[in-house]
């Protein structure tokens, strides 16, 4: 995803959107991200990408063993 980052004067920004008069900064940082439309495809969740820890058995004992190794 691309983004545009720019620092501009608050007065220039007031021409684009409503800024409260009591806004205390003379300059602001603007970050612009694209809005995704319904046409934009999102990646489908693939559980295979997360395979690896679900097959472990007796995890409490394994964690205890690892902690004991650190103390040794």
C-alpha positions, 0 to 999 in steps of 0.5 A, a space after each residue: 500500500 502506498 501513502 503520501 506524507 507531507 507537512 503543510 501549514 494549517 492555513 492551507 489545510 483550512 481550504 480543504 477541510 474544517 479545522 477548529 480555530 483553536 487548533 494550536 499548531 501552525 504546521 501539521 503532518 498529513 498522511 494520505 492512504 488510498 481508500 479501497 473500493 469493493 472492486 479491490 480484492 482482499 487476500 483470502 485467509 489461508 490457514 495453511 500459512 499458519 500451520 506449525 504449532 497446532 500439531 504440538 502435544 503437551 505444550 505446558 510441559 514443553 514450555 516448562 522444559 524450555 524455561 528450565 533450560 534458561 535457568 541451567 
